[in-house]
């Protein structure tokens, strides 16, 4: 019977940075018309997706691949990720041409590690990459199945294996995205009665048995993911390429807020942009920092403050309704402690510079 409390989540696609293993057989399929997470997009141009008239590619597939690469390129930041994906696509196309010419295909692993802090776009890129793999004919469906420890690990003997198999089966033809995968690693080297090791062993065997049918991506914090991969020789041999998702810079966080504003029909004033720059520049990069998630929360706070402000206007104009100004940027919420060495300014100084008042 199904396990109701820990079902995996199925949505659009995923996958990423590759290295040595076994190259999949090209299978048919058309790109899923899934809605990628547009949360982190800007307006830059696409990198090239290659020309594919000779490997059995149709014009529609080539056009779809080009649009998917353009969508990837529009994501804010993630320059290293974009470069790696574009390079991988070129490798894929060349492998297909070699196979079409009757030549041996080089070994490449499709199972990947996404290492990065929360809110750096790992799931967004995962969905998009699955669509890319489908567009070039390397995945039949390209859908994304999200899972975590609770979806894979059982509570009693004999429960974990079938549970992991069920999730893997759901991902057939697509991508299995395991978030916080490091939670499956034994803590401090001891196994105890933790069934996570059984989940890992089951996963490794399924990856070998169905290596052409499923792409597995494990994701989490960089240091923890390194420990996770090193915890099992089977993992180390199958996940030999890591894609690093860097934290967003201050200008990139401001652009993410601007993107949310545009999507919701708001306009930012120049003063608001300047205030946001100062806000993110002074925001502590501690455990509470959520990268793109933090930028979204700031945008939401701005719209609430703007609503309260405009509600005091008796006859607001259209501009009043759509404008986010410096007054709408929230005050920085940090502990009342001295600023750490090397960080310019203090929360009080930031509030003063913002032209706001405490309270």
C-alpha positions in Angstrom: 0.0 0.0 0.0 1.1 3.6 -0.7 2.8 5.6 2.0 0.5 8.7 2.3 2.8 10.9 4.4 5.9 11.0 2.3 4.9 10.9 -1.3 7.4 12.3 -3.8 6.5 15.4 -5.8 6.3 15.1 -9.6 6.6 18.2 -11.9 8.6 19.4 -14.9 12.2 18.4 -15.6 15.8 18.4 -14.5 19.5 17.4 -14.7 23.0 18.8 -15.0 26.8 18.7 -15.2 28.1 15.4 -16.5 31.3 13.4 -16.5 32.4 9.7 -16.9 30.0 6.9 -16.9 27.7 5.4 -19.5 26.1 7.4 -22.3 22.4 6.7 -22.8 20.9 5.5 -26.0 19.1 8.4 -27.8 15.4 7.9 -27.3 12.6 9.8 -28.9 10.4 12.3 -27.2 9.5 15.9 -27.5 10.1 18.6 -25.0 7.7 19.0 -22.2 5.9 22.3 -22.5 6.4 22.6 -18.7 6.4 26.0 -17.0 9.9 26.6 -15.7 10.3 28.7 -12.6 10.6 32.2 -14.0 11.6 33.6 -10.7 15.2 34.3 -11.6 15.2 35.5 -15.2 16.6 38.5 -16.9 16.8 39.4 -20.6 20.2 38.2 -21.8 20.5 36.3 -25.1 20.9 32.6 -25.4 24.1 30.7 -26.0 24.1 28.5 -29.1 22.4 25.2 -29.0 24.0 23.7 -32.0 22.7 22.6 -35.3 21.0 19.2 -35.4 19.8 18.4 -38.9 21.9 15.3 -39.2 21.4 13.3 -36.0 17.7 12.5 -36.6 16.7 15.9 -35.1 13.7 17.6 -36.5 13.5 21.4 -37.0 11.0 21.6 -34.2 13.4 19.9 -31.8 16.2 22.2 -32.8 14.0 25.2 -32.3 12.8 23.9 -29.0 16.4 23.3 -27.8 17.3 26.9 -28.8 14.4 28.3 -26.8 15.3 26.2 -23.8 18.9 27.4 -23.8 17.6 30.9 -24.2 15.4 30.4 -21.1 18.4 29.1 -19.2 20.5 32.0 -20.3 17.9 34.5 -19.0 18.2 33.2 -15.4 19.9 35.8 -13.2 23.4 34.9 -12.1 24.5 31.2 -12.4 27.1 32.0 -15.0 29.1 28.9 -14.3 26.0 26.7 -14.4 25.0 28.2 -17.8 28.4 27.6 -19.2 28.5 24.0 -18.1 25.0 23.2 -19.5 25.8 24.8 -22.8 29.0 22.8 -23.0 27.2 19.6 -22.1 24.6 20.2 -24.8 27.4 20.5 -27.4 28.9 17.2 -26.1 25.5 15.5 -26.4 25.0 16.6 -30.0 28.5 15.5 -30.9 27.9 12.1 -29.3 24.7 11.7 -31.4 26.6 12.6 -34.5 29.3 10.0 -33.7 26.6 7.3 -33.1 24.9 8.3 -36.4 28.2 7.8 -38.1 28.7 4.3 -36.6 31.4 5.5 -34.2 31.7 4.6 -30.5 30.2 7.1 -28.1 32.5 8.4 -25.3 31.4 7.5 -21.7 29.5 10.2 -20.0 27.6 10.2 -16.7 24.2 11.8 -16.5 23.9 11.5 -12.7 24.9 14.8 -11.1 25.5 16.7 -7.8 24.0 20.1 -7.4 25.9 21.8 -4.6 24.7 25.2 -3.3 23.0 27.0 -0.5 19.2 27.3 -0.4 17.6 29.6 -2.9 20.3 29.5 -5.5 18.1 28.1 -8.3 18.9 24.3 -8.1 15.4 23.1 -8.6 14.7 25.7 -11.3 17.7 24.6 -13.3 16.8 21.0 -12.6 13.4 21.4 -14.2 14.8 23.2 -17.2 17.6 20.7 -17.7 15.2 17.8 -17.9 13.4 19.6 -20.7 16.7 20.1 -22.5 17.5 16.4 -22.2 14.2 15.6 -23.7 14.6 18.1 -26.5 17.9 16.4 -27.6 16.3 12.9 -27.3 18.1 11.6 -24.2 15.1 11.3 -21.9 11.7 9.9 -23.0 9.6 12.2 -20.8 11.9 14.7 -18.9 9.5 15.1 -16.0 10.9 15.9 -12.5 10.2 13.8 -9.4 11.3 15.6 -6.2 12.1 13.4 -3.2 13.8 13.8 0.2 14.8 11.4 2.9 11.2 10.9 4.1 10.1 9.7 0.6 12.9 7.1 0.4 13.6 5.8 3.9 11.2 3.5 5.7 10.4 3.1 9.4 10.8 -0.6 9.8 12.7 -3.6 8.3 11.6 -4.3 4.8 10.0 -0.9 4.3 12.9 1.1 2.8 13.7 -0.9 -0.3 10.1 -0.9 -1.8 9.7 2.7 -0.9 12.8 3.8 -2.7 11.9 1.5 -5.7 8.5 3.1 -5.9 9.9 6.7 -6.1 12.5 5.6 -8.7 9.8 3.9 -10.8 7.9 7.2 -10.8 10.9 8.9 -12.2 11.4 6.5 -15.1 12.0 8.4 -18.3 12.8 11.6 -16.4 14.7 13.0 -13.5 14.8 12.0 -9.9 15.8 15.1 -7.8 16.8 14.2 -4.2 17.0 17.4 -2.1 19.0 17.5 1.1 20.5 14.2 0.0 23.2 14.5 2.6 20.6 13.5 5.2 21.0 10.0 3.9 24.6 9.8 4.9 25.4 8.1 8.3 26.0 10.7 11.0 29.5 10.5 12.5 30.3 7.3 10.8 27.8 5.2 12.7 24.9 3.4 11.0 22.9 2.2 14.0 19.4 1.2 12.9 19.2 4.0 10.4 17.6 2.6 7.2 19.1 5.3 5.1 22.0 3.1 4.1 19.6 0.6 2.6 18.0 3.5 0.6 21.4 4.4 -0.8 22.2 0.8 -1.7 18.9 0.4 -3.4 19.3 3.7 -5.2 22.8 2.7 -6.5 21.5 -0.6 -7.8 18.6 1.0 -9.6 20.8 3.6 -11.1 22.9 0.8 -12.6 20.0 -1.3 -13.8 18.2 1.7 -15.4 21.1 4.0 -16.3 19.7 4.9 -19.7 16.2 5.7 -18.4 16.6 7.9 -15.3 18.8 10.9 -14.4 19.4 11.2 -10.7 20.4 14.5 -9.2 21.4 14.8 -5.6 21.3 18.3 -4.1 22.3 20.2 -0.9 24.9 22.3 0.8 28.4 22.0 -0.8 30.3 20.6 2.3 27.5 18.2 3.3 27.2 16.9 -0.3 30.9 16.2 -0.4 30.6 14.1 2.8 27.5 12.3 1.3 29.3 11.3 -1.9 32.3 10.1 0.1 30.2 8.0 2.4 29.6 5.3 -0.1 31.9 4.0 -2.9 28.9 3.3 -5.1 27.9 6.9 -4.9 31.4 8.2 -5.6 31.6 6.1 -8.8 28.3 7.3 -10.2 28.2 11.0 -9.1 31.6 12.2 -10.5 30.5 15.7 -11.6 29.4 18.5 -9.4 27.6 21.7 -10.4 28.3 24.5 -8.1 25.5 27.1 -7.5 27.0 30.2 -6.1 25.3 32.6 -3.8 23.7 35.6 -5.5 25.6 38.9 -5.4 24.0 42.1 -4.3 23.3 43.4 -7.8 21.8 40.0 -8.7 19.4 40.1 -5.7 18.3 43.5 -6.7 17.6 42.2 -10.2 15.6 39.4 -8.8 13.4 41.8 -6.9 13.0 43.9 -10.1 12.0 40.7 -12.0 9.3 39.9 -9.4 8.1 43.5 -9.5 7.8 43.5 -13.3 6.0 40.1 -13.2 3.4 41.6 -10.8 3.1 45.0 -12.6 5.0 47.2 -10.2 7.7 49.7 -11.0 10.7 50.4 -8.9 12.0 54.0 -8.5 15.7 54.6 -8.8 15.7 55.5 -5.1 14.1 52.1 -4.3 16.8 50.4 -6.3 19.5 52.2 -4.4 17.9 51.3 -1.1 17.6 47.7 -2.1 21.3 47.7 -2.9 22.2 48.9 0.5 19.7 46.5 2.1 21.2 43.4 0.5 24.8 44.7 0.9 24.3 44.8 4.7 22.1 41.7 5.0 24.0 39.1 7.1 24.9 36.0 5.0 24.1 33.6 7.9 21.9 30.6 8.2 18.8 32.8 7.7 19.9 34.1 4.4 17.9 32.5 1.6 19.4 34.0 -1.6 16.6 34.2 -4.2 14.1 33.3 -1.5 15.2 36.3 0.6 14.8 38.5 -2.5 11.3 37.3 -3.0 10.4 37.9 0.7 11.8 41.4 0.4 9.6 42.0 -2.6 6.5 40.7 -0.7 7.3 43.0 2.2 7.7 46.0 -0.2 4.2 45.4 -1.7 2.7 45.2 1.8 4.4 48.4 2.9 3.3 50.1 -0.4 -0.3 49.0 0.2 -0.4 50.5 3.7 1.2 53.7 2.3 -1.2 54.1 -0.6 -4.2 53.3 1.5 -3.6 56.7 3.2 -4.0 58.5 -0.1 -7.6 59.6 -0.6 -7.5 59.4 -4.4 -4.5 57.4 -5.5 -3.4 57.6 -9.1 -2.4 54.8 -11.4 1.3 55.6 -10.7 0.6 55.5 -6.9 -0.8 52.0 -7.3 2.1 50.6 -9.3 5.1 52.4 -7.8 7.5 50.9 -5.2 9.6 53.7 -3.7 12.4 53.9 -1.1 9.8 54.2 1.7 8.6 50.7 0.8 11.9 49.0 1.3 11.7 47.2 4.7 14.1 47.9 7.5 16.9 45.3 7.9 16.1 42.8 10.6 19.4 41.9 12.2 20.3 41.1 15.8 21.1 44.1 18.0 24.9 43.3 18.0 27.9 45.2 16.8 28.6 44.8 13.1 31.2 42.1 12.4 34.7 43.3 11.4 35.0 44.2 7.7 31.3 44.9 7.2 30.7 48.6 6.4 28.0 50.3 8.4 25.6 49.0 11.0 21.9 48.4 11.0 21.3 51.8 12.5 23.5 53.4 9.9 21.6 51.6 7.2 18.3 52.8 8.5 19.6 56.4 8.6 21.0 56.1 5.0 17.7 54.7 3.9 16.0 57.8 5.1 13.7 55.8 7.4 13.1 55.9 11.1 13.1 53.0 13.5 9.8 51.7 14.7 
